[in-house]
């Protein structure tokens, strides 16, 4: 496998995750995986070390621009030591999934040390059932969800006995520039280059929007599209988990059969993503009711990251995403009607390529000089968040994966929350299962476990309902 092409200067989008990070909102992504059997710490370190040449970004650290006029750069850590990144957690008693989730929540609470490359692995061999677990943290400035899946392909194997790694040429990083004059020139040039790239990106996006709006098929949908854009700027209806965040993370996990999800989407004529949003929105409605909140004439607004990574960009690191603001009414009582609403809403957004259009708006922010973006990130705070909840759905491999010969049994993803978003949900599909990772802020939401229980109930109701639909169809055709 070829080494990914690495940009030295951080892009505006990647740097934003550094600027916006604070104790109340750690901005790393991650996961917790469960494996068959135990993984010795020495074996894990050797396994990762043998693959680091394929992910050289993992030996680089963030270096602020010395003059503060451009975004930070990625520089190779001259003192890189894998012992500073891979640790083993010892537990006094055997952990079950709930105990593992508590430990993972503690690790996801801590900010990452910016004096070293921004990734960490925590190995736990004290799991019930002779299993082991691995908690992974990677700063969001390094990867998005899709490039994170690409990393899985590097660190994991599709066989317990994989063939030897291909030989690669020895990689010698260029020495860091120390001459002040050259550094200043590089900073100015980097700032200009990033500004031009974002301007061209915005210009291309505007031309794309113009051509899309000129399309007769798109023109017919303009009244419907116009209904979507206000949801980007209008304030949200605050829900029980939208409040001041403390930074302390609490996690809860669920696992559903991918086969069952397909049964639901086939019975209701939609997509697996429609199933996910239907389950989540119905769960939000039930959770809000139980908390005594009003749901009539109110909506939940999900922030859904959408990858814009093209096939030829797979394997490259950094963030290539836009966001979709998906608003769903809370007072739709019938699950089939809720699913139909979600299907229509998301279908319209796909047809009109709304994600690309919204990326154009985001490019306007990227045109601001780096120092201004940094200041905005430092003082950023809002009593009313732009969304109620993050919901990201990342497709993963549908075959078993192995780490150092141990089969991965489960993989629970993690998405950061903060700035009034006290709850987030990441969904990862792996080996014919859907893994839901709920992450909450203990200051804004103390009972994420209750949300999980409600969510499990909604999924079972949808599956039973679709099973009844199938039985009726068979009876009618008999």
BADRENNU-938441 format. One record per residue (C-alpha): residue in one letter; y, x, z. Coordinates in steps of 0.1 Angstrom, whole numbers, plus 5000, padded with zeros to 4 digits. Example, Ala and Ser with C-alpha at 12.3 -4.5 7.8 and 13.67 -1.06 7.14 Angstrom:
% residues 2
A495551235078
S498951375071
% end
This chain:
% residues 478
X500050005000
X503550134991
X506050195017
X508749925019
X512050005004
X514450045032
X518250005032
X519950255055
X523050035062
X522349715080
X523349395060
X525749145075
X522948895080
X520749145099
X523649275120
X524548915131
X521448915152
X522749215171
X526249085174
X525148745188
X522648875212
X523348855249
X521348825282
X521348445279
X520148465243
X517748755235
X517248765198
X513848905192
X510948715175
X507348765184
X503948625191
X500948625214
X497548685200
X494048645216
X491148865205
X487448865209
X486449135233
X488549405249
X490849655231
X491149985248
X494850105251
X494050435235
X492350265206
X495350035200
X497750325200
X495650525175
X495250215153
X499050155151
X499950525148
X497750555117
X499750275100
X503250365110
X503750555077
X503450215060
X506250065082
X508750355086
X511450115099
X509350105131
X510250465137
X514050405132
X516650295157
X519950115154
X522950355154
X526450195157
X528950295131
X530850585147
X534250445135
X533450075141
X534449985105
X531049905091
X527749765102
X525249985121
X522750205103
X519050265107
X518350625116
X514950795123
X514350845160
X513951225164
X512251155198
X509950885187
X506950835210
X504450555205
X503950555243
X507450405246
X506350105225
X502750015234
X501949925270
X499149775290
X499649495315
X497149485344
X496549145361
X494949095396
X492948795383
X491548685350
X494148495329
X493648175311
X496048055283
X498547905308
X498648235328
X499048425295
X501948205285
X503648275318
X503348655313
X504548625277
X507548425288
X508448705312
X508248965285
X510248745260
X513048715287
X513849085287
X516349235262
X515149515241
X516249875246
X518549965217
X518150335224
X514750325207
X513150145177
X513249775184
X509649675188
X507149655217
X503449565221
X501949455254
X498149465257
X496249255283
X492549305288
X492249085319
X491548755300
X488848505308
X485848485285
X485848865279
X488848825256
X492049035253
X495548955243
X498549115226
X502149015231
X504449145203
X508249165202
X510349265172
X514049235171
X515248975146
X517549225129
X514449395116
X512349105102
X512348735095
X509248515096
X507848595062
X508348965064
X506648945098
X503648805081
X503749095057
X503649325087
X500549145100
X498849235067
X499549605075
X498449605112
X495449375108
X492349405086
X490249135069
X487049295081
X485849445114
X484849755094
X487649815070
X487650095044
X489550415053
X493350395048
X494550545015
X496150885017
X499850895012
X502351175007
X503851315038
X507151145045
X510151365055
X513251165065
X516651295055
X518551455083
X521351245098
X524851325086
X526951485113
X530151595094
X532951355106
X534651345072
X531451255054
X530651005081
X534050835077
X533650825039
X530150675044
X531450415067
X534250305044
X531950305014
X529250105033
X531849845043
X533149815007
X529549794993
X528449525017
X531549325010
X531049344973
X527349254976
X528248944997
X531048854973
X528648874943
X526148674963
X528748404970
X529948404934
X526348364921
X525748084946
X528847904935
X527847924899
X524347804908
X525847504927
X528147424897
X525247434873
X523047224896
X525746964900
X526146954862
X522446864858
X522146494851
X519146464874
X521046624902
X524146404895
X522146094901
X521346214936
X524946314945
X525546014967
X522346114987
X523346484988
X526746395001
X525046235031
X523446565039
X526446795041
X528246625070
X525246705091
X526147075088
X529647025104
X529446715125
X528746755162
X525146675173
X524046415198
X523246625229
X519646585241
X518146665275
X517247025265
X520647105251
X522547275279
X523647605294
X521047875289
X520048135314
X517948365293
X514748305313
X511948205289
X509147955295
X506447905268
X503847645260
X501347645232
X499247395212
X496647435186
X495747175159
X493147175131
X494647245097
X492047005083
X493346725106
X496946795095
X495846775058
X494046445066
X497346305079
X499446425050
X496946305025
X496745955041
X500545925042
X501246105009
X503346395020
X503146755031
X501946945061
X505547025068
X506246655069
X503546615095
X505146895116
X508646735115
X507246385122
X505346505152
X508246705166
X510846435160
X508646165176
X508046395206
X511746455210
X512346075210
X509646015237
X510746315258
X514346185256
X513345835267
X511345975297
X514446175307
X516545855306
X518445945275
X519545685250
X517745705216
X519145405198
X521445505169
X520945875178
X519446155158
X517846495164
X519046775142
X516547055135
X517547395123
X514847495098
X514847855085
X513847875049
X512748195033
X514448295001
X512248604997
X510948634962
X507548774953
X508949114944
X510649134977
X507549084998
X506849385019
X510649465024
X512049425058
X515149245070
X516248885068
X516248685035
X516648335049
X518848025047
X518747725070
X518247355064
X519847105088
X517246825090
X518546515108
X515946245118
X516745925137
X515145895171
X514845515171
X512145485143
X509345335163
X506645325136
X504945665129
X504245585093
X507945485087
X509045805105
X506746005082
X508145835051
X511745905063
X510946275068
X509146295035
X512146145016
X514646365034
X512846695029
X511946604993
X515646554985
X516546885000
X513947064980
X514846894947
X518546984951
X517847344963
X520047274993
X518947595011
X520447814983
X523647614984
X524047655022
X523348025019
X526548034997
X528547895026
X526948155049
X528048435025
X531748345033
X531148455069
X529548775056
X532748855037
X534548915070
X534949285080
X532249425102
X534649465132
X535649105130
X532048985128
X531249205159
X534149055179
X533148695169
X529548765181
X530848905214
X532948605222
X530848345205
X530048045227
X530147675222
X529647375246
X528147175217
X525547355196
X525447295158
X521747195161
X519447035188
X516447245182
X514947525160
X511847445141
X510247715118
X507047675100
X505548005086
X502348005065
X499848265075
X496448385062
X493648125063
X490848385069
X489948575101
X491848895108
X490749185129
X492649435150
X490849765156
X487549575149
X488349285172
X488548935157
X491848745162
X490948405177
X494448265181
X498048355172
X500948175190
X504348245175
X507648275193
X511148185182
X514348275202
X516548005217
X520048005233
X523647895228
X522847545240
X519547525221
X517247515251
X514047445231
X512547585199
X509247555181
X507547805158
X504547695138
X502047945123
X499047865103
X496048095106
X492348065099
X492447685093
X494447605124
X498147535132
X499447715162
X502547565178
X504647795200
X507147615221
X509847835236
X512347705262
X515147835283
X514447765320
X518147695326
X518347415300
X514747285302
X512447325331
X509447125319
X508447245285
X504847175295
X505646805295
X506946835259
X503746995249
X501646715265
X503746455246
X503446645214
X499646665217
X499546285222
X501646225191
X499446435169
X496346255182
X497945915175
X498846015140
X495346135133
X493745815147
X496245605127
X495345785095
X491745755103
X492145375105
X493945375072
X491045565056
X488545315070
X490545025057
X490745185022
X486945235022
X486344875033
X488644745006
X486844954979
X483344854991
% end
